[in-house]
Amino acid sequence: MHYKSRLFWGYVWILCMGLGLCGCSEKPKFAAVDVTGADYAKGFELKDQDGQVRTLADFKGKVVVVFFGYTQCPDVCPTSMADLVEVKKALGAQSDKLQGVFVSIDPERDTQEVLKAYMANFDSSFVALRPEPEQLAALTKNYKVYAKKVPSTQPGFYTVDHSAGSYVYDPQGRLRLYARYGIGASALAQDVMVLLK
């Protein structure tokens, strides 16, 4: 190859590298599972603990973390919500850019009053959503959430077996991550920071 030709293509390569046009730009590395472009979990239209209808669009400009659970859950749900509180603290000056959303999978017992009291245990900015019982099946199907009542030996009492991950949306309202239960507040906070950049 002629010297000038090699020099020209060398400059083109450097320019491409600088502009990220050669496909060499790295994808962000996340601790959670990257589900960017998934065709499920497209959003919701549900009443919150104050009776106000909420959608994903209400939280534009924030990273939204959506968790499905129920208030009488003995372990997974309160742990996940407490972790989300820690994530918010870790964000420091950007803490107002995180929106926690708890979606009840037990609307029979999780009334608006119950949800309001439950959320008071965690963070006043977090929102609890309550689907009507007839909305629940379509909602869990849309989000690929497993939820099944498990009867107890005590009359009238039951628990709910359910999947325990969180869905994470970027500030533009696009589904980006699925955070498995137990990922830890520190790892999730790092992922949220990446999405806020």
RAFENDA-V334845 format. One record per pair of residues at least 6 apart in sequence whose C-alpha atoms are under 6 Angstrom apart, sorted by the first residue. I is the first residue (numbers start at 1). J is the second residue. D is the distance in whole Angstrom. If there is no record, write none. Layout:
i = [I	I]
j = [J	J]
d = [D	D]
This chain:
i = [16	30	31	32	32	33	33	34	34	35	35	36	40	41	41	43	44	45	45	46	46	46	46	47	47	47	47	48	48	49	49	49	49	60	60	61	62	62	62	63	63	63	63	64	64	64	65	65	65	66	66	66	66	67	67	68	68	68	69	69	69	70	70	70	83	86	87	87	88	100	101	101	101	102	103	103	104	145	146	146	147	147	148	148	149	149	150	150	150	151	152	164	165	165	165	166	166	167	167	168	168	169	169	170]
j = [22	191	187	178	179	177	178	176	177	176	177	176	142	142	143	56	55	54	55	53	54	129	131	53	54	129	130	128	129	112	115	116	128	171	172	171	97	98	171	98	169	170	171	99	168	169	100	167	168	101	102	166	167	102	166	102	103	104	77	104	105	104	105	106	185	185	185	189	95	126	126	127	128	128	128	129	130	163	162	163	161	162	160	161	159	160	158	159	160	158	158	181	179	180	181	178	179	177	178	176	177	175	176	195]
d = [6	6	6	6	5	5	5	6	5	5	5	4	6	5	4	6	5	6	5	5	5	6	6	4	6	6	6	5	4	5	6	5	6	6	6	4	5	5	4	5	6	5	5	5	6	5	5	6	5	5	6	5	5	5	5	6	5	6	6	5	6	5	6	6	5	6	5	5	5	5	6	5	6	5	6	5	5	6	5	5	6	4	5	5	6	4	5	5	6	4	5	6	5	4	5	6	5	6	5	6	5	4	5	6]
